[in-house]
Amino acid sequence: LDEPTAALDPLTSDFVMFLIDKIIRDLSLTAICVTHDLTYALKFGSRLIQMKNGKVLKDIQSNQKKELTNKEIYSWFEK
């Protein structure tokens, strides 16, 4: 899923993300969702991967992801 909510209004974006999450869980699928919306990155999925120029910078597993805040993730991009 490549930026599935990029051109959508906030209400439709929420609907799409909840629908995607439901389908993935109901069908026990594995999926990769690319997003620049850090709120969605925290809220959905079991793993968070930050990449730059095709290289993995961070690979955060489910138990670590639960502890993260938006502010912490934003700080990854400050340099």
PyMOL Python script that loads the backbone (N, CA, C, O; Angstrom):
from pymol import cmd

cmd.read_pdbstr("""\
ATOM      1  N   LEU A   1       0.859  -1.165   0.000  1.00  0.00           N
ATOM      2  CA  LEU A   1       0.000   0.000   0.000  1.00  0.00           C
ATOM      3  C   LEU A   1       0.906   1.228   0.000  1.00  0.00           C
ATOM      4  O   LEU A   1       1.607   1.495   0.976  1.00  0.00           O
ATOM      5  N   ASP A   2       0.882   1.953  -1.081  1.00  0.00           N
ATOM      6  CA  ASP A   2       1.762   3.117  -1.216  1.00  0.00           C
ATOM      7  C   ASP A   2       0.965   4.391  -0.993  1.00  0.00           C
ATOM      8  O   ASP A   2       0.251   4.852  -1.884  1.00  0.00           O
ATOM      9  N   GLU A   3       1.088   4.954   0.196  1.00  0.00           N
ATOM     10  CA  GLU A   3       0.409   6.198   0.570  1.00  0.00           C
ATOM     11  C   GLU A   3      -1.097   6.125   0.277  1.00  0.00           C
ATOM     12  O   GLU A   3      -1.611   6.954  -0.474  1.00  0.00           O
ATOM     13  N   PRO A   4      -1.810   5.150   0.855  1.00  0.00           N
ATOM     14  CA  PRO A   4      -3.229   4.979   0.514  1.00  0.00           C
ATOM     15  C   PRO A   4      -4.125   6.144   0.926  1.00  0.00           C
ATOM     16  O   PRO A   4      -5.262   6.229   0.463  1.00  0.00           O
ATOM     17  N   THR A   5      -3.644   7.038   1.780  1.00  0.00           N
ATOM     18  CA  THR A   5      -4.476   8.158   2.221  1.00  0.00           C
ATOM     19  C   THR A   5      -3.923   9.513   1.773  1.00  0.00           C
ATOM     20  O   THR A   5      -4.403  10.553   2.224  1.00  0.00           O
ATOM     21  N   ALA A   6      -2.942   9.513   0.911  1.00  0.00           N
ATOM     22  CA  ALA A   6      -2.219  10.745   0.558  1.00  0.00           C
ATOM     23  C   ALA A   6      -3.116  11.876   0.047  1.00  0.00           C
ATOM     24  O   ALA A   6      -2.897  13.033   0.408  1.00  0.00           O
ATOM     25  N   ALA A   7      -4.093  11.582  -0.760  1.00  0.00           N
ATOM     26  CA  ALA A   7      -4.904  12.643  -1.364  1.00  0.00           C
ATOM     27  C   ALA A   7      -6.323  12.686  -0.805  1.00  0.00           C
ATOM     28  O   ALA A   7      -7.241  13.196  -1.447  1.00  0.00           O
ATOM     29  N   LEU A   8      -6.489  12.148   0.393  1.00  0.00           N
ATOM     30  CA  LEU A   8      -7.829  12.061   0.971  1.00  0.00           C
ATOM     31  C   LEU A   8      -8.017  13.047   2.114  1.00  0.00           C
ATOM     32  O   LEU A   8      -7.060  13.444   2.778  1.00  0.00           O
ATOM     33  N   ASP A   9      -9.274  13.435   2.330  1.00  0.00           N
ATOM     34  CA  ASP A   9      -9.587  14.292   3.469  1.00  0.00           C
ATOM     35  C   ASP A   9      -9.454  13.468   4.753  1.00  0.00           C
ATOM     36  O   ASP A   9      -9.440  12.239   4.687  1.00  0.00           O
ATOM     37  N   PRO A  10      -9.358  14.114   5.917  1.00  0.00           N
ATOM     38  CA  PRO A  10      -9.114  13.388   7.172  1.00  0.00           C
ATOM     39  C   PRO A  10     -10.145  12.306   7.504  1.00  0.00           C
ATOM     40  O   PRO A  10      -9.767  11.222   7.949  1.00  0.00           O
ATOM     41  N   LEU A  11     -11.423  12.572   7.300  1.00  0.00           N
ATOM     42  CA  LEU A  11     -12.435  11.557   7.626  1.00  0.00           C
ATOM     43  C   LEU A  11     -12.319  10.336   6.722  1.00  0.00           C
ATOM     44  O   LEU A  11     -12.398   9.201   7.190  1.00  0.00           O
ATOM     45  N   THR A  12     -12.134  10.570   5.438  1.00  0.00           N
ATOM     46  CA  THR A  12     -11.983   9.459   4.496  1.00  0.00           C
ATOM     47  C   THR A  12     -10.686   8.708   4.767  1.00  0.00           C
ATOM     48  O   THR A  12     -10.647   7.483   4.660  1.00  0.00           O
ATOM     49  N   SER A  13      -9.628   9.428   5.115  1.00  0.00           N
ATOM     50  CA  SER A  13      -8.360   8.787   5.455  1.00  0.00           C
ATOM     51  C   SER A  13      -8.530   7.834   6.627  1.00  0.00           C
ATOM     52  O   SER A  13      -8.054   6.699   6.584  1.00  0.00           O
ATOM     53  N   ASP A  14      -9.205   8.292   7.672  1.00  0.00           N
ATOM     54  CA  ASP A  14      -9.450   7.426   8.827  1.00  0.00           C
ATOM     55  C   ASP A  14     -10.244   6.187   8.421  1.00  0.00           C
ATOM     56  O   ASP A  14      -9.911   5.071   8.820  1.00  0.00           O
ATOM     57  N   PHE A  15     -11.288   6.388   7.630  1.00  0.00           N
ATOM     58  CA  PHE A  15     -12.108   5.264   7.175  1.00  0.00           C
ATOM     59  C   PHE A  15     -11.261   4.257   6.400  1.00  0.00           C
ATOM     60  O   PHE A  15     -11.349   3.053   6.642  1.00  0.00           O
ATOM     61  N   VAL A  16     -10.452   4.738   5.482  1.00  0.00           N
ATOM     62  CA  VAL A  16      -9.609   3.863   4.662  1.00  0.00           C
ATOM     63  C   VAL A  16      -8.621   3.087   5.535  1.00  0.00           C
ATOM     64  O   VAL A  16      -8.447   1.882   5.355  1.00  0.00           O
ATOM     65  N   MET A  17      -7.978   3.772   6.473  1.00  0.00           N
ATOM     66  CA  MET A  17      -6.994   3.094   7.325  1.00  0.00           C
ATOM     67  C   MET A  17      -7.652   2.044   8.216  1.00  0.00           C
ATOM     68  O   MET A  17      -7.102   0.955   8.382  1.00  0.00           O
ATOM     69  N   PHE A  18      -8.810   2.343   8.791  1.00  0.00           N
ATOM     70  CA  PHE A  18      -9.503   1.355   9.612  1.00  0.00           C
ATOM     71  C   PHE A  18      -9.967   0.169   8.767  1.00  0.00           C
ATOM     72  O   PHE A  18      -9.926  -0.972   9.227  1.00  0.00           O
ATOM     73  N   LEU A  19     -10.406   0.432   7.534  1.00  0.00           N
ATOM     74  CA  LEU A  19     -10.820  -0.638   6.637  1.00  0.00           C
ATOM     75  C   LEU A  19      -9.640  -1.521   6.249  1.00  0.00           C
ATOM     76  O   LEU A  19      -9.747  -2.747   6.261  1.00  0.00           O
ATOM     77  N   ILE A  20      -8.520  -0.903   5.906  1.00  0.00           N
ATOM     78  CA  ILE A  20      -7.303  -1.654   5.578  1.00  0.00           C
ATOM     79  C   ILE A  20      -6.905  -2.525   6.769  1.00  0.00           C
ATOM     80  O   ILE A  20      -6.606  -3.708   6.604  1.00  0.00           O
ATOM     81  N   ASP A  21      -6.902  -1.942   7.958  1.00  0.00           N
ATOM     82  CA  ASP A  21      -6.526  -2.678   9.165  1.00  0.00           C
ATOM     83  C   ASP A  21      -7.455  -3.874   9.385  1.00  0.00           C
ATOM     84  O   ASP A  21      -6.997  -4.970   9.704  1.00  0.00           O
ATOM     85  N   LYS A  22      -8.747  -3.660   9.215  1.00  0.00           N
ATOM     86  CA  LYS A  22      -9.724  -4.740   9.409  1.00  0.00           C
ATOM     87  C   LYS A  22      -9.497  -5.870   8.410  1.00  0.00           C
ATOM     88  O   LYS A  22      -9.491  -7.041   8.789  1.00  0.00           O
ATOM     89  N   ILE A  23      -9.312  -5.530   7.152  1.00  0.00           N
ATOM     90  CA  ILE A  23      -9.096  -6.555   6.121  1.00  0.00           C
ATOM     91  C   ILE A  23      -7.831  -7.360   6.413  1.00  0.00           C
ATOM     92  O   ILE A  23      -7.832  -8.589   6.329  1.00  0.00           O
ATOM     93  N   ILE A  24      -6.762  -6.662   6.752  1.00  0.00           N
ATOM     94  CA  ILE A  24      -5.493  -7.336   7.052  1.00  0.00           C
ATOM     95  C   ILE A  24      -5.656  -8.287   8.239  1.00  0.00           C
ATOM     96  O   ILE A  24      -5.191  -9.426   8.197  1.00  0.00           O
ATOM     97  N   ARG A  25      -6.314  -7.817   9.289  1.00  0.00           N
ATOM     98  CA  ARG A  25      -6.499  -8.664  10.485  1.00  0.00           C
ATOM     99  C   ARG A  25      -7.459  -9.823  10.211  1.00  0.00           C
ATOM    100  O   ARG A  25      -7.176 -10.965  10.573  1.00  0.00           O
ATOM    101  N   ASP A  26      -8.598  -9.529   9.569  1.00  0.00           N
ATOM    102  CA  ASP A  26      -9.603 -10.573   9.302  1.00  0.00           C
ATOM    103  C   ASP A  26      -9.056 -11.688   8.421  1.00  0.00           C
ATOM    104  O   ASP A  26      -9.406 -12.854   8.605  1.00  0.00           O
ATOM    105  N   LEU A  27      -8.204 -11.338   7.469  1.00  0.00           N
ATOM    106  CA  LEU A  27      -7.673 -12.333   6.531  1.00  0.00           C
ATOM    107  C   LEU A  27      -6.262 -12.809   6.909  1.00  0.00           C
ATOM    108  O   LEU A  27      -5.640 -13.579   6.177  1.00  0.00           O
ATOM    109  N   SER A  28      -5.777 -12.344   8.049  1.00  0.00           N
ATOM    110  CA  SER A  28      -4.423 -12.706   8.521  1.00  0.00           C
ATOM    111  C   SER A  28      -3.373 -12.482   7.438  1.00  0.00           C
ATOM    112  O   SER A  28      -2.552 -13.355   7.156  1.00  0.00           O
ATOM    113  N   LEU A  29      -3.414 -11.302   6.841  1.00  0.00           N
ATOM    114  CA  LEU A  29      -2.480 -10.955   5.767  1.00  0.00           C
ATOM    115  C   LEU A  29      -1.229 -10.283   6.318  1.00  0.00           C
ATOM    116  O   LEU A  29      -1.221  -9.748   7.427  1.00  0.00           O
ATOM    117  N   THR A  30      -0.198 -10.325   5.527  1.00  0.00           N
ATOM    118  CA  THR A  30       0.994  -9.527   5.781  1.00  0.00           C
ATOM    119  C   THR A  30       0.985  -8.421   4.748  1.00  0.00           C
ATOM    120  O   THR A  30       0.788  -8.683   3.561  1.00  0.00           O
ATOM    121  N   ALA A  31       1.196  -7.188   5.182  1.00  0.00           N
ATOM    122  CA  ALA A  31       1.159  -6.053   4.258  1.00  0.00           C
ATOM    123  C   ALA A  31       2.186  -5.015   4.669  1.00  0.00           C
ATOM    124  O   ALA A  31       2.563  -4.912   5.837  1.00  0.00           O
ATOM    125  N   ILE A  32       2.623  -4.257   3.695  1.00  0.00           N
ATOM    126  CA  ILE A  32       3.496  -3.112   3.937  1.00  0.00           C
ATOM    127  C   ILE A  32       2.722  -1.882   3.512  1.00  0.00           C
ATOM    128  O   ILE A  32       2.211  -1.813   2.395  1.00  0.00           O
ATOM    129  N   CYS A  33       2.638  -0.914   4.404  1.00  0.00           N
ATOM    130  CA  CYS A  33       1.936   0.325   4.115  1.00  0.00           C
ATOM    131  C   CYS A  33       2.919   1.479   4.262  1.00  0.00           C
ATOM    132  O   CYS A  33       3.447   1.731   5.345  1.00  0.00           O
ATOM    133  N   VAL A  34       3.151   2.165   3.167  1.00  0.00           N
ATOM    134  CA  VAL A  34       4.031   3.329   3.175  1.00  0.00           C
ATOM    135  C   VAL A  34       3.188   4.548   3.507  1.00  0.00           C
ATOM    136  O   VAL A  34       2.165   4.796   2.869  1.00  0.00           O
ATOM    137  N   THR A  35       3.620   5.311   4.511  1.00  0.00           N
ATOM    138  CA  THR A  35       2.901   6.530   4.881  1.00  0.00           C
ATOM    139  C   THR A  35       3.868   7.557   5.442  1.00  0.00           C
ATOM    140  O   THR A  35       4.892   7.221   6.037  1.00  0.00           O
ATOM    141  N   HIS A  36       3.517   8.814   5.236  1.00  0.00           N
ATOM    142  CA  HIS A  36       4.255   9.905   5.860  1.00  0.00           C
ATOM    143  C   HIS A  36       3.462  10.468   7.027  1.00  0.00           C
ATOM    144  O   HIS A  36       3.895  11.418   7.678  1.00  0.00           O
ATOM    145  N   ASP A  37       2.296   9.878   7.292  1.00  0.00           N
ATOM    146  CA  ASP A  37       1.457  10.299   8.410  1.00  0.00           C
ATOM    147  C   ASP A  37       1.911   9.537   9.650  1.00  0.00           C
ATOM    148  O   ASP A  37       1.601   8.356   9.806  1.00  0.00           O
ATOM    149  N   LEU A  38       2.641  10.207  10.524  1.00  0.00           N
ATOM    150  CA  LEU A  38       3.220   9.539  11.678  1.00  0.00           C
ATOM    151  C   LEU A  38       2.167   9.052  12.671  1.00  0.00           C
ATOM    152  O   LEU A  38       2.405   8.089  13.399  1.00  0.00           O
ATOM    153  N   THR A  39       1.021   9.701  12.706  1.00  0.00           N
ATOM    154  CA  THR A  39      -0.062   9.236  13.568  1.00  0.00           C
ATOM    155  C   THR A  39      -0.523   7.857  13.122  1.00  0.00           C
ATOM    156  O   THR A  39      -0.713   6.967  13.951  1.00  0.00           O
ATOM    157  N   TYR A  40      -0.703   7.675  11.819  1.00  0.00           N
ATOM    158  CA  TYR A  40      -1.097   6.365  11.297  1.00  0.00           C
ATOM    159  C   TYR A  40       0.029   5.352  11.489  1.00  0.00           C
ATOM    160  O   TYR A  40      -0.230   4.185  11.785  1.00  0.00           O
ATOM    161  N   ALA A  41       1.253   5.783  11.324  1.00  0.00           N
ATOM    162  CA  ALA A  41       2.394   4.879  11.501  1.00  0.00           C
ATOM    163  C   ALA A  41       2.412   4.304  12.917  1.00  0.00           C
ATOM    164  O   ALA A  41       2.767   3.141  13.113  1.00  0.00           O
ATOM    165  N   LEU A  42       2.035   5.109  13.893  1.00  0.00           N
ATOM    166  CA  LEU A  42       1.988   4.637  15.276  1.00  0.00           C
ATOM    167  C   LEU A  42       0.743   3.809  15.564  1.00  0.00           C
ATOM    168  O   LEU A  42       0.804   2.820  16.295  1.00  0.00           O
ATOM    169  N   LYS A  43      -0.376   4.211  14.993  1.00  0.00           N
ATOM    170  CA  LYS A  43      -1.658   3.607  15.330  1.00  0.00           C
ATOM    171  C   LYS A  43      -1.856   2.225  14.702  1.00  0.00           C
ATOM    172  O   LYS A  43      -2.439   1.336  15.322  1.00  0.00           O
ATOM    173  N   PHE A  44      -1.372   2.051  13.481  1.00  0.00           N
ATOM    174  CA  PHE A  44      -1.645   0.827  12.744  1.00  0.00           C
ATOM    175  C   PHE A  44      -0.378   0.001  12.539  1.00  0.00           C
ATOM    176  O   PHE A  44       0.735   0.526  12.507  1.00  0.00           O
ATOM    177  N   GLY A  45      -0.580  -1.280  12.404  1.00  0.00           N
ATOM    178  CA  GLY A  45       0.537  -2.177  12.106  1.00  0.00           C
ATOM    179  C   GLY A  45       1.273  -2.636  13.346  1.00  0.00           C
ATOM    180  O   GLY A  45       1.123  -2.082  14.435  1.00  0.00           O
ATOM    181  N   SER A  46       2.067  -3.661  13.145  1.00  0.00           N
ATOM    182  CA  SER A  46       2.781  -4.269  14.260  1.00  0.00           C
ATOM    183  C   SER A  46       4.278  -3.950  14.245  1.00  0.00           C
ATOM    184  O   SER A  46       5.023  -4.364  15.133  1.00  0.00           O
ATOM    185  N   ARG A  47       4.697  -3.214  13.229  1.00  0.00           N
ATOM    186  CA  ARG A  47       6.132  -2.924  13.093  1.00  0.00           C
ATOM    187  C   ARG A  47       6.287  -1.585  12.381  1.00  0.00           C
ATOM    188  O   ARG A  47       5.463  -1.218  11.544  1.00  0.00           O
ATOM    189  N   LEU A  48       7.337  -0.869  12.715  1.00  0.00           N
ATOM    190  CA  LEU A  48       7.591   0.439  12.126  1.00  0.00           C
ATOM    191  C   LEU A  48       9.017   0.450  11.585  1.00  0.00           C
ATOM    192  O   LEU A  48       9.975   0.214  12.321  1.00  0.00           O
ATOM    193  N   ILE A  49       9.137   0.723  10.310  1.00  0.00           N
ATOM    194  CA  ILE A  49      10.459   0.747   9.677  1.00  0.00           C
ATOM    195  C   ILE A  49      10.672   2.127   9.068  1.00  0.00           C
ATOM    196  O   ILE A  49       9.848   2.602   8.286  1.00  0.00           O
ATOM    197  N   GLN A  50      11.768   2.759   9.426  1.00  0.00           N
ATOM    198  CA  GLN A  50      12.146   4.035   8.835  1.00  0.00           C
ATOM    199  C   GLN A  50      13.247   3.751   7.818  1.00  0.00           C
ATOM    200  O   GLN A  50      14.235   3.081   8.117  1.00  0.00           O
ATOM    201  N   MET A  51      13.052   4.277   6.611  1.00  0.00           N
ATOM    202  CA  MET A  51      14.029   4.070   5.551  1.00  0.00           C
ATOM    203  C   MET A  51      14.467   5.404   4.967  1.00  0.00           C
ATOM    204  O   MET A  51      13.740   6.396   5.027  1.00  0.00           O
ATOM    205  N   LYS A  52      15.659   5.408   4.406  1.00  0.00           N
ATOM    206  CA  LYS A  52      16.166   6.570   3.693  1.00  0.00           C
ATOM    207  C   LYS A  52      17.087   6.062   2.588  1.00  0.00           C
ATOM    208  O   LYS A  52      17.997   5.269   2.831  1.00  0.00           O
ATOM    209  N   ASN A  53      16.835   6.528   1.388  1.00  0.00           N
ATOM    210  CA  ASN A  53      17.645   6.127   0.234  1.00  0.00           C
ATOM    211  C   ASN A  53      17.774   4.608   0.114  1.00  0.00           C
ATOM    212  O   ASN A  53      18.845   4.090  -0.200  1.00  0.00           O
ATOM    213  N   GLY A  54      16.670   3.903   0.366  1.00  0.00           N
ATOM    214  CA  GLY A  54      16.651   2.458   0.217  1.00  0.00           C
ATOM    215  C   GLY A  54      17.299   1.673   1.344  1.00  0.00           C
ATOM    216  O   GLY A  54      17.419   0.451   1.254  1.00  0.00           O
ATOM    217  N   LYS A  55      17.712   2.341   2.386  1.00  0.00           N
ATOM    218  CA  LYS A  55      18.363   1.668   3.516  1.00  0.00           C
ATOM    219  C   LYS A  55      17.492   1.791   4.767  1.00  0.00           C
ATOM    220  O   LYS A  55      16.885   2.831   5.021  1.00  0.00           O
ATOM    221  N   VAL A  56      17.445   0.711   5.536  1.00  0.00           N
ATOM    222  CA  VAL A  56      16.687   0.703   6.781  1.00  0.00           C
ATOM    223  C   VAL A  56      17.493   1.439   7.849  1.00  0.00           C
ATOM    224  O   VAL A  56      18.622   1.065   8.165  1.00  0.00           O
ATOM    225  N   LEU A  57      16.886   2.498   8.398  1.00  0.00           N
ATOM    226  CA  LEU A  57      17.523   3.248   9.479  1.00  0.00           C
ATOM    227  C   LEU A  57      17.066   2.760  10.848  1.00  0.00           C
ATOM    228  O   LEU A  57      17.859   2.672  11.785  1.00  0.00           O
ATOM    229  N   LYS A  58      15.780   2.445  10.951  1.00  0.00           N
ATOM    230  CA  LYS A  58      15.220   1.951  12.208  1.00  0.00           C
ATOM    231  C   LYS A  58      14.230   0.844  11.890  1.00  0.00           C
ATOM    232  O   LYS A  58      13.504   0.907  10.898  1.00  0.00           O
ATOM    233  N   ASP A  59      14.212  -0.166  12.741  1.00  0.00           N
ATOM    234  CA  ASP A  59      13.268  -1.277  12.622  1.00  0.00           C
ATOM    235  C   ASP A  59      12.703  -1.515  14.013  1.00  0.00           C
ATOM    236  O   ASP A  59      13.333  -2.162  14.849  1.00  0.00           O
ATOM    237  N   ILE A  60      11.522  -0.991  14.248  1.00  0.00           N
ATOM    238  CA  ILE A  60      10.906  -0.997  15.570  1.00  0.00           C
ATOM    239  C   ILE A  60       9.844  -2.093  15.636  1.00  0.00           C
ATOM    240  O   ILE A  60       8.872  -2.080  14.882  1.00  0.00           O
ATOM    241  N   GLN A  61      10.046  -3.027  16.537  1.00  0.00           N
ATOM    242  CA  GLN A  61       9.106  -4.129  16.728  1.00  0.00           C
ATOM    243  C   GLN A  61       7.909  -3.675  17.561  1.00  0.00           C
ATOM    244  O   GLN A  61       7.936  -2.605  18.170  1.00  0.00           O
ATOM    245  N   SER A  62       6.877  -4.485  17.582  1.00  0.00           N
ATOM    246  CA  SER A  62       5.599  -4.156  18.213  1.00  0.00           C
ATOM    247  C   SER A  62       5.738  -3.683  19.656  1.00  0.00           C
ATOM    248  O   SER A  62       5.146  -2.674  20.038  1.00  0.00           O
ATOM    249  N   ASN A  63       6.521  -4.411  20.464  1.00  0.00           N
ATOM    250  CA  ASN A  63       6.626  -4.040  21.881  1.00  0.00           C
ATOM    251  C   ASN A  63       7.298  -2.685  22.059  1.00  0.00           C
ATOM    252  O   ASN A  63       6.929  -1.942  22.969  1.00  0.00           O
ATOM    253  N   GLN A  64       8.270  -2.338  21.222  1.00  0.00           N
ATOM    254  CA  GLN A  64       8.934  -1.032  21.285  1.00  0.00           C
ATOM    255  C   GLN A  64       8.028   0.057  20.710  1.00  0.00           C
ATOM    256  O   GLN A  64       8.006   1.182  21.209  1.00  0.00           O
ATOM    257  N   LYS A  65       7.294  -0.279  19.676  1.00  0.00           N
ATOM    258  CA  LYS A  65       6.432   0.688  18.994  1.00  0.00           C
ATOM    259  C   LYS A  65       5.371   1.248  19.933  1.00  0.00           C
ATOM    260  O   LYS A  65       5.019   2.424  19.846  1.00  0.00           O
ATOM    261  N   LYS A  66       4.868   0.417  20.821  1.00  0.00           N
ATOM    262  CA  LYS A  66       3.830   0.841  21.771  1.00  0.00           C
ATOM    263  C   LYS A  66       4.316   1.945  22.695  1.00  0.00           C
ATOM    264  O   LYS A  66       3.512   2.709  23.228  1.00  0.00           O
ATOM    265  N   GLU A  67       5.615   2.034  22.887  1.00  0.00           N
ATOM    266  CA  GLU A  67       6.203   3.031  23.786  1.00  0.00           C
ATOM    267  C   GLU A  67       6.494   4.365  23.094  1.00  0.00           C
ATOM    268  O   GLU A  67       6.747   5.364  23.766  1.00  0.00           O
ATOM    269  N   LEU A  68       6.461   4.391  21.765  1.00  0.00           N
ATOM    270  CA  LEU A  68       6.832   5.599  21.007  1.00  0.00           C
ATOM    271  C   LEU A  68       5.742   6.661  21.027  1.00  0.00           C
ATOM    272  O   LEU A  68       4.559   6.362  21.189  1.00  0.00           O
ATOM    273  N   THR A  69       6.168   7.903  20.857  1.00  0.00           N
ATOM    274  CA  THR A  69       5.238   9.018  20.692  1.00  0.00           C
ATOM    275  C   THR A  69       5.527   9.686  19.343  1.00  0.00           C
ATOM    276  O   THR A  69       6.585   9.480  18.748  1.00  0.00           O
ATOM    277  N   ASN A  70       4.584  10.473  18.882  1.00  0.00           N
ATOM    278  CA  ASN A  70       4.801  11.236  17.644  1.00  0.00           C
ATOM    279  C   ASN A  70       6.048  12.101  17.761  1.00  0.00           C
ATOM    280  O   ASN A  70       6.838  12.201  16.823  1.00  0.00           O
ATOM    281  N   LYS A  71       6.216  12.726  18.923  1.00  0.00           N
ATOM    282  CA  LYS A  71       7.358  13.619  19.136  1.00  0.00           C
ATOM    283  C   LYS A  71       8.676  12.872  18.950  1.00  0.00           C
ATOM    284  O   LYS A  71       9.604  13.391  18.330  1.00  0.00           O
ATOM    285  N   GLU A  72       8.756  11.659  19.484  1.00  0.00           N
ATOM    286  CA  GLU A  72       9.982  10.867  19.323  1.00  0.00           C
ATOM    287  C   GLU A  72      10.246  10.554  17.851  1.00  0.00           C
ATOM    288  O   GLU A  72      11.377  10.662  17.376  1.00  0.00           O
ATOM    289  N   ILE A  73       9.207  10.172  17.148  1.00  0.00           N
ATOM    290  CA  ILE A  73       9.386   9.845  15.729  1.00  0.00           C
ATOM    291  C   ILE A  73       9.786  11.086  14.947  1.00  0.00           C
ATOM    292  O   ILE A  73      10.667  11.009  14.092  1.00  0.00           O
ATOM    293  N   TYR A  74       9.163  12.224  15.217  1.00  0.00           N
ATOM    294  CA  TYR A  74       9.546  13.465  14.541  1.00  0.00           C
ATOM    295  C   TYR A  74      11.026  13.764  14.759  1.00  0.00           C
ATOM    296  O   TYR A  74      11.697  14.262  13.855  1.00  0.00           O
ATOM    297  N   SER A  75      11.539  13.465  15.948  1.00  0.00           N
ATOM    298  CA  SER A  75      12.931  13.751  16.245  1.00  0.00           C
ATOM    299  C   SER A  75      13.900  12.947  15.361  1.00  0.00           C
ATOM    300  O   SER A  75      15.045  13.355  15.171  1.00  0.00           O
ATOM    301  N   TRP A  76      13.448  11.817  14.827  1.00  0.00           N
ATOM    302  CA  TRP A  76      14.287  11.024  13.923  1.00  0.00           C
ATOM    303  C   TRP A  76      14.637  11.791  12.655  1.00  0.00           C
ATOM    304  O   TRP A  76      15.650  11.517  12.013  1.00  0.00           O
ATOM    305  N   PHE A  77      13.789  12.755  12.301  1.00  0.00           N
ATOM    306  CA  PHE A  77      13.960  13.487  11.048  1.00  0.00           C
ATOM    307  C   PHE A  77      14.677  14.813  11.231  1.00  0.00           C
ATOM    308  O   PHE A  77      14.952  15.502  10.248  1.00  0.00           O
ATOM    309  N   GLU A  78      14.986  15.184  12.467  1.00  0.00           N
ATOM    310  CA  GLU A  78      15.668  16.441  12.754  1.00  0.00           C
ATOM    311  C   GLU A  78      17.177  16.249  12.626  1.00  0.00           C
ATOM    312  O   GLU A  78      17.779  15.507  13.402  1.00  0.00           O
ATOM    313  N   LYS A  79      17.772  16.901  11.671  1.00  0.00           N
ATOM    314  CA  LYS A  79      19.230  16.827  11.521  1.00  0.00           C
ATOM    315  C   LYS A  79      19.688  17.901  10.585  1.00  0.00           C
ATOM    316  O   LYS A  79      20.884  18.019  10.318  1.00  0.00           O
TER     317      LYS A  79
END
""", "prot")
cmd.dss("prot")
cmd.show_as("cartoon", "prot")
cmd.util.cbc("prot")
cmd.orient("prot")
